[in-house]
Amino acid sequence: MHNHRWPKLMLLVAAFFLVGGAGALEDALAASAKATCMKNCRSVKKDCIGSANSVKADAIQVCKDEKISVLDSCVDKTCKKDAKDAFKLCKKGANDAFKLSKATCIGDFKDVCKLCCNTDPEACEGAVVASCPPNEAGGPNLLTMGVVEGADLDAGWTGLGHNSGVVIGASVYGCLKDCDKESNPVCTGTGPVGQGSLNGKTYGPPLPLVAGDVATCVINEFTEDITIRKLNLQTGDIEMRVKLNSVVHLTGDKKNPCPTCSGNNIGETGTCRGGPKGGSSCTTEGTTVNFGNTSSDCTPDPGDNMGELDIELDPITSGVTPPLIADIACVGGLCPCSGGGNQLKMNECDNPASCSEQVCIDNGGSDDVRKGIQPGVDQQCCKKGSEIIPCFVNDISRAGEAVPGAPLWPDLTYPKSAVGKVAAVFCIPPTNSNTINTPTGLGGPGAFILPGKATVEFKE
């Protein structure tokens, strides 16, 4: 008489698993590019299984609580035996439902994700929910910006962290609004970030860097949604704000500062090489000039974490950046970046005031670029003894390049694409390791110029 609730409990548990598990992947995926699609698929599969496991634990606890309640009211051995048997049956139901739900999560990953992400991301349209809501003004609703070759990243005041490359293929996505097809070309928008979102948790895969003889691997985590202040479809002008938590790992491997993925091209699967996940499955999300292919599936050892740096990229622009104003006294003149770990010197030039673009041109570029150590582009250079080194001037600025998408707005043909450049200047806090800070010159300024392909489209 006490066991009438057990069948209902088991049905509820099974229904929860079957309904929640089957739809979790499909409801959470939001990616248009192949690599991002696979990255989100893996994350959602993991979350799907984790959620199923959590519900199983809750369900078994309900079974236990019900058994205790029934046993408390039992007055004979038969009742107690029935309660224990019912508990075993309830527990088995929870475990069986979990196994079925887990199989559904894995099946969705194989049947939905691998099928569309590894062939043509456009094939995902029927299986993946729309990345962005419609633009109520009638214009395109999705912006995709992916890095192409030719980037230049300059970090720190010594020059040893200048002329670095970045991960080719790293992309950001934004949901557009306000612009229309024919009368208003100026869009604004937001790029959602976080687990299962349009951009995921990180900006691209891990970033390998070498400054002097010091190798680091940086994971750039988003800390807030991307703000698109302006995207002019007619001129190509863009201005954005991105905030990152840059987790710096001191790996010591100058050949491969970050673990690599054996997938030959972006979107191809392979296995991780190096790091704590060596040998596990991965999908290549980006390529580098000198340091192999990288993937969010292949992460550095958490024990190598040397600090999490608050990086504010505001603005990222296709125009000329507002300069980092140098107003803090330091060796050689004035420096721009205040706060913890203030910049110690203006630069490492024999004459700090001699840092200029002309020195780079007259001397054929910095030694690092000439020797092929760094793939970036010289901006300003100076003499340090017999060397030509890259350097920062007083008021640091960089220039992007706005290129309108083709076919030119207001042509009604979409998608529209163009390859332009965006730039930013910013301050970089020091890490927790002087092994990194001293040769690189941190805390100190940073700057980049990123060539990239921007595409705007209607994505339902």
N, C-alpha and C positions, 0 to 999 in steps of 0.2 A: 504493500500500500504506500510505501514511502518512495517508490522508485519511478513514479509517473513523470518526473521532470527530466530524467536522463535522456530519453530519446529526443526531446525538444532541444536540450543543450547540445547534443551531438549534431543535430541538423543545423542549428545556428552557427556552430563552429565551422562546419563544412561549408555552409553558404558564405560565410565571411571570407574564407580562404579563396573559394572558387571565384567569387565576384571581384574581390579586391585584387587577387593575384593576376587574373587574366587581363585586367584593364590597366594595371599599373604602368607597364612599359609604354603602352600606346598613348596613355594620357599625359605622360611626363616628357616624352621626346620632343625636342624642338631644335632641330638643326638642319641646315641646308647644305653645308659643306661636308664632304665625305669624312674627313678626320674628326670634325666636331660631332658629326652624327654618331660615329663609332664610340667616341669618348663618352657621349651622353648615354649611349646604349649600355655600355659597361657599367657606368655609375648607377643607372636606373635598375639594371639587373641585380646589382649588389644590394641596392636599397630594397628592391622587391623581395629578395630572399631574406634580408634582414628583418623586414617588416613581417614576413610570414613567420619567421622564427620567434619574433617577439609576441605575435598573436598566439602562437602555439603555447608559449610559456604562460601567457595569461589564461588561455583556455584550460590548461592542466591545473592551474591554481584554482580555477572555478570548480573543476572536478574534485580537487582536494577539499575545498571549502564545503561542497555539497556532501561529500562523504562524511566529513566531521559532523555536519549538521544532522545527517541521517543517523549516524552512530550515537549521537547524544540522545536521540529520541528512542533508540532501540531498547527493547526489554528482554529480547531472547537471542539465542545464537543464530537462528535462521535469519533474523533481520540483519544482524551484523554481517553474516556471510553474503547476503544479498547486496548490502551496501558496498562491501569490498569488491565483489564481482562487478557491480555497476561502475565502480571507480575504474577498474581495469579496462572495461569496455569503453568508458568515456575517454580515458587516456589514449587508448588505441585509436579512437576516432580522431582525436586531435592530431596524433602523429601521422595517421593516414592522410588527413586533410593537408597537413604541412607538406608531406611528400608530393602530393598531387599539385599543390600550389607552387612548390619549388620547381617541379617539372614544367609547369606552365610558364614560370618566369624564364627558365632556360630555353624553353621552346619558343617563346616570343623573341628572345634575343637571337636565336639562330634563324628563325623563319622570317622575322620582320627586319631586324637590324642588319644581319650579315647579308641578306638578300639584296636590300636596297642600298646600304651604305657602301658595300664593296663593289657594286656595279656602277650605278649612276644615282647620285643623291636625288635627282629629280624623280626617280622611281619611288622615292619615299613619300611622295605627296599623298598617296592613298592610304599609307600606313602610319604616317606621322602627323600629328596635329599641327595646325598653322603656327608659325613662329611668332607672328605678331597679329594684333587685331587689325581690322581694316582701318585705313586712313579716312576719317569721316569727311575730310575736305575733298576727297576724291582722287588724291595723288597716290604715288607709290607708298607702300607701307614697310618695306624692308631695305635696310642698308647693310651691305657686306663689305668690309675693308680687310684685305689680306696683304701682308708684307711680301714684296718681291725683292730681287737681288739689288744690291747697291746701297744698303743702309749704312749709316755711320752712328755709332754710339760712343760718346766721350764721357768718362766717369773719373772724378777726382782731379786734384790740382797738380799732380806730379807729371802727368802725360803718359805714364805707363798703362793707364786704363783707357787711353784714347784709341780711336780708330778701330774699335771692336765692331764685329758684325752682330746681327741679331738672328733670331730663328726665322727663316724664310717659310712663309705659309701660315705664320701665326695670324689669327684673324679676330676681329671684333664685329659684333652684329648690333644693329639698332632698329627699333621700331619707330617709324616716321609718322608725323602728323602735320597738320596745318597747310602744307603745300597742295596744289592741285595740278591738273594736267595742262592748263592753258593760261591762267591769269596770275597765279602766285607761285613762283618757283622756289620760295624759301621754306624749307622744312625745319622743324625742330623734332626732338624725339628723345627716347630713352633706350638704353641697352640693358635689359635685365641681367643680373648676375646671381650666382649661387647654384647650389646643387640642382641639377635638372632644368636649369633655366636656359635661355637663348645662348648666353656666353659661358655657362658653366662657372666653376669656382676660380679658375685661373686664366690669366692672359697667356694663351698658348701653352706649349709644353715647357719643361725646364730649359733655362737659358745658360749655356756654357760660356764662361769668360776666363781669360788669362790676362793678368797684369804683371809684367815682369816674369818672374818664375812662379807666381802664385795662381793656382787654378781654383776656380769657384764654380758652383752650380746654383743658380738662382731660380726659385719658384715664385712667380709673381701672382699673388692672390688678390682678387678684387675685394675691396672693402665697402664699396657702395655701387649702386647702379650707375652706368655710364650716362652722362648728360650730353646730349647733342644740342648745343645752343643754336647752331646754324648749319644748314646744308643747302647751298644755293644750286638748284638743278641747272640753272642757266649758265652760271659762271664756274661752277666747281668749287667755290669757296666753302670751307668747312671749319668749324670750331667746336671742340669737344673738351670735356673734363673727365679725367680718369683718376681714380685713387687706388693705390696698390699697397699691399703689405708684402714687401720683397724679402723672402726668407733665404738667407745667404748660407750656403754650405761650403766649407773648406774641404775640398776633396783631394787635392794634391796630385791629381792626374792631369798633366799638361796635354797629353794626347787626347784624352776624352774626359774633360772636366765633369760632364754629366754622363750617367748611364745612357747607352744608346739602344735603339730598336733596329732590328735587322731588316724590317720592311724597307724595300729599296726606294719606294716613292710614297708620297703623302697619301694616306688612306689604305696602304697595303699592310697586311698583318705580318708579324714576325715574332721574334723572341727578344727579351731584354738581355743586354750584354752589360755586365757590371752592376754594382749596387746590390742592395738586399733582395731585389726582385729578379736577379739574374736567372735566366732560363724560363721565366714565366711569359705568357702570351702578351703581345703588345700590338698597337696600331701606330704606325708612324704618323705624327701630326705636323712635323716640321723638319726642315733640313738646315744645315749650316755649312759654311764654306770650308772650315778646317776641322770641325769636331764631330762629324757624323750626324745621323738622324736621331731626333729625340721624340719622346712620347710621354704623356702624363702617366702612362702605365709603368714607366721605368723611372723611379724616383731615387734620389740620393739617400744615403744613410741618415736617418734623423739625428744620430749621434754626432754628425758633422755640422749641425746647425750652429752658426756663429752669430746669429742675431736676426731679428725681424725689423725691417726698416720701413718707416712710414714715408711713402713716395706720393707726392701730389703733382700730377701732370695737368696743369691748368694755366693757360690753355694748350691743348694740342691744336695746331692751326696749319692751314695751307698758306697762310700769309707769313708775315714776319713776327716773330714772338716778341712780346714785351721783354726788355732785357732784365736779367738778374742784376739788380743795382748793387754795386760794390760800395759799401759804406762802413765797413768794419776794418779797423787798422790791423794789418798783418805784415809779415816780413815781405818786403818788396813793394808795398803799396797798400791798396785797399782790396778787401775780399768781400764776396757777396753773401755767404751762407752763415747765418747765426744759429744759435741754439747749442745743444750739447755737442761737444767735439768740434768747436769752431775751426775753420780753415786756418792752418798755421802759416802758409806761405801763398803768395799770389801765383807763382809757378816756379819751375826749376830752371828758368833761363839764366844765362850769364848776366844778361841785362833784362830784368823783368818787364821793362817797358818796350822791349823789342819784339814782342810776340805779334806777328802779323801774317796775313795771307800771303803777302809778297815774299816772305822768307821761304815759304813752302814752294812757291813757283820758281824762285831763283835757284833753289837747291834740289829740285827734283823730288820733293816730298820728304817725309820723315823717314828715319832709318827703319822704323818698324814696318812701314808700308813697303819700302824698297826691298826689304829682306823677306817680305811675304809673311811676316809674323802676324800681322793684323790685316783684315780685309777691308777696313773702313776707308774713309776719305779724309785727307788732311783739310782742316779748316783754317787754323793758324799755326805757325811754327816759329821756332827761335833756335839760336845756337846754344848748346851746352857743351863746352869744350870743343871737341872735334865732331860732335854729333849734331844732327838736326832733329829736334824733338817737337812733338805737338804740344800745344799749350793753350791756356785760357787767358783772355784779355780781361780788362777791368769789368766792363759791362757786357755780360755774355748774352748773345742773341743768335738765333738761327732762323733760316728762311725756308718755308715750304714752297710748293708750287701748285696752284689751282688749275685743274684741267677739267673742262665740262665733259660730261658723259655723252657718248654717241649712241644712237642718233641724237642730235642736239635738241634740247627742249625748245619749243613745245611740241616737237614731233611726238605723236602718240604711240610710237613703237617702244616697247619695253621688253627685256631689261635694257638699261643704259649703263655703259661701263667706260671707265677711263683710268689711265695710270698717271698719277700725280705724286706729290710728296707732302707729308705733314711733318711738323717740327715742334719741339718743345725744349724748354730749359727749366731746370729744377734743382733742388738741393737734396743731397744724399747724406743721411746721418751716418755716423761711424758704426761699424759692426762691433761685436764684443771681442774681436781679435786684432791685435796690432800686426799680426802676420799679414792680414789683409789691409788694414788701414794705412800702415806706413808706406808700402810701395805704391799703393793706389792713390793716396792722398784723400782719405776720408776721415771726418766729415769734409765735404766739399761740394762743388757744383757738378752738375751733370747736364748733358744736352744730347739730343738726337735729331737726325733727319732720316725719315723712313719713307722710301718709295713704296707705293702700294697701289693695288688695283681696287677701285671702288665700284660697286655695282648697286644700282637701285632697281627695285622691281616690285611687282604686285605678287604677293605670296598669300594664297588663301589657306 
